[in-house]
Structures are given as structure tokens and as C-alpha cells.
Amino acid sequence: VLLIVEGLTFDKILVVALALFAGLQVVARFWPIVHSDWPGGPMAPGKRVQTHLSGLYLRRDDLDFAQIKSRILANPRHEILTLEPRLKVLLRSRVWGFKDIVELWRDENGTHLRGHSSFGGFDWGSNKKRIEAWIAR
């Protein structure tokens, strides 16, 4: 099927679409980390879950810190940002290479696990799905 709209052919549209895809790849991979800290503020007293458009924050007593840490570090696209006092890891999405920040630490209130997008204000639920998968095993 040949689409012609004032000189535009399917081939030209495909080239433009591929160029846009490649451009987004470059932006996602090389743009600096914009939000390295959790944008949702501190966890309210007595709460165990806090959501934000760009991620999820859990605080639980029943999470095995070492097990969750090993699951985070098993991700092939991770880069450790800090180990102490909190594990802070940069994870990249498989296709686009978007950067997400995941943090894990333990204190007197339990194990804290949060993940959020470091680029833009919305993550399409990817951090929530990732965290829920780590704790469901």
C-alpha cells in the first residue's frame, strides 16, 4: 500500500518515524538524571504504602532485606549509585533505556523500598510492577 499525501510516501513516513525513535533513544539514554531523590516526600507516620505518579514507596516489617537487595542487583541493567547508608540503584528500562531510581534501606520502622522515574513525572506504573514482582516471589 502506497500512501501519498502531497509528496509524502510510506517510505518517507517510515524514515521519519525511525529517526524519531532513534532520537528518543538517545535522549532517554544520555539525558542526565533529573530527579535522583524520591519526589513524593517523606512517608506519613503509620502508613505502609505511598504512591506517586512517578513511582511507589513501601515500608514493611516482613520484607527480607538481603533477599530484596539480591533481586534488585540481579537486574542486568543496574548501576549502583550508593551502597551506604542506603542502597541506591539506577535501573534502565529494557527497550527505551529510561532511568529509574530504586532505593532500599532498613531502620527501626522496617524495610523501606521505593522506586521512581528520574526523567519526567510519570512512569506508566513500571516501578510499581517491578517492586510488586520483587516482593511477590
C-alpha positions as CSV (number, residue, x, y, z in Angstrom):
1,V,0.0,0.0,0.0
2,L,1.4,3.3,-1.0
3,L,0.3,6.4,0.9
4,I,0.7,9.6,-0.9
5,V,-0.2,12.9,0.7
6,E,1.3,15.9,-1.0
7,G,4.5,14.1,-1.8
8,L,4.7,12.0,1.3
9,T,5.1,8.3,0.7
10,F,5.0,5.5,3.2
11,D,8.8,5.1,2.9
12,K,9.4,8.8,3.9
13,I,7.0,8.4,6.9
14,L,8.8,5.2,8.0
15,V,12.2,7.0,7.8
16,V,10.8,9.9,9.9
17,A,9.3,7.5,12.4
18,L,12.6,5.6,12.8
19,A,14.5,8.8,13.2
20,L,12.1,9.9,15.9
21,F,12.5,6.5,17.6
22,A,16.3,6.8,17.5
23,G,16.2,10.4,18.8
24,L,14.1,9.3,21.8
25,Q,16.6,6.5,22.5
26,V,19.5,9.0,22.5
27,V,17.6,11.4,24.8
28,A,16.5,8.6,27.2
29,R,20.0,7.1,27.5
30,F,22.1,10.3,27.7
31,W,19.9,12.8,29.4
32,P,21.2,13.5,32.9
33,I,19.3,12.2,35.9
34,V,16.7,14.9,36.7
35,H,15.1,13.5,39.9
36,S,17.6,11.5,42.0
37,D,15.5,11.8,45.2
38,W,12.0,10.5,45.8
39,P,9.6,13.2,44.7
40,G,6.8,12.1,47.0
41,G,8.1,13.5,50.2
42,P,8.5,11.5,53.5
43,M,6.3,8.6,54.4
44,A,3.5,9.7,56.6
45,P,3.5,8.1,60.1
46,G,1.5,4.9,60.3
47,K,1.4,4.5,56.5
48,R,3.0,1.5,54.8
49,V,2.4,2.5,51.1
50,Q,2.9,5.8,49.3
51,T,2.2,6.2,45.7
52,H,3.3,9.0,43.3
53,L,2.8,9.5,39.6
54,S,6.4,8.5,39.1
55,G,6.7,5.6,41.5
56,L,5.9,3.6,44.6
57,Y,7.3,3.6,48.2
58,L,6.7,0.7,50.6
59,R,7.6,0.3,54.2
60,R,7.1,-3.2,55.7
61,D,8.3,-5.3,58.6
62,D,8.0,-8.6,56.8
63,L,10.4,-8.0,53.9
64,D,13.8,-9.8,53.9
65,F,16.3,-7.1,53.3
66,A,19.0,-9.4,51.8
67,Q,16.6,-11.1,49.5
68,I,15.2,-7.9,48.1
69,K,18.7,-6.5,47.7
70,S,19.8,-9.5,45.7
71,R,16.7,-9.2,43.5
72,I,17.5,-5.6,42.7
73,L,21.1,-6.3,41.9
74,A,20.1,-9.3,39.7
75,N,18.7,-6.8,37.2
76,P,21.1,-6.8,34.2
77,R,20.6,-3.1,33.6
78,H,21.6,-1.7,37.0
79,E,24.2,0.7,38.2
80,I,24.9,1.1,41.9
81,L,24.8,4.8,42.9
82,T,25.4,4.3,46.6
83,L,25.7,1.4,49.0
84,E,25.5,3.1,52.4
85,P,23.5,4.3,54.3
86,R,21.0,3.2,51.6
87,L,21.3,1.0,48.6
88,K,20.5,3.4,45.7
89,V,20.5,1.9,42.2
90,L,19.9,3.3,38.7
91,L,17.8,0.9,36.6
92,R,17.1,1.3,32.9
93,S,14.1,0.1,31.0
94,R,14.7,-2.6,28.5
95,V,13.5,-1.0,25.3
96,W,13.8,2.7,25.8
97,G,16.5,3.0,28.4
98,F,14.6,5.3,30.7
99,K,16.3,5.8,34.0
100,D,14.6,4.8,37.3
101,I,16.0,5.1,40.8
102,V,15.4,2.3,43.3
103,E,16.3,2.7,47.0
104,L,16.4,0.1,49.7
105,W,17.2,0.5,53.4
106,R,16.3,-0.9,56.8
107,D,15.7,1.0,60.0
108,E,13.7,0.7,63.2
109,N,10.5,1.2,61.2
110,G,11.1,-1.8,58.9
111,T,12.4,-2.3,55.4
112,H,11.9,0.6,53.0
113,L,11.7,0.1,49.3
114,R,10.9,2.8,46.8
115,G,11.4,3.3,43.1
116,H,10.6,6.3,40.9
117,S,11.3,7.7,37.4
118,S,14.2,10.1,37.2
119,F,13.0,11.5,33.9
120,G,9.6,13.1,33.7
121,G,6.7,13.0,36.1
122,F,5.0,9.7,35.1
123,D,6.3,6.1,34.8
124,W,3.2,4.2,33.5
125,G,3.3,2.1,36.6
126,S,6.6,0.4,35.8
127,N,8.2,0.9,39.2
128,K,5.0,-0.4,41.0
129,K,5.1,-3.5,38.8
130,R,8.8,-4.0,39.4
131,I,8.6,-3.6,43.2
132,E,5.5,-5.8,43.5
133,A,7.3,-8.6,41.5
134,W,10.3,-8.4,43.8
135,I,8.2,-8.8,47.0
136,A,5.8,-11.4,45.5
137,R,8.5,-14.1,45.0
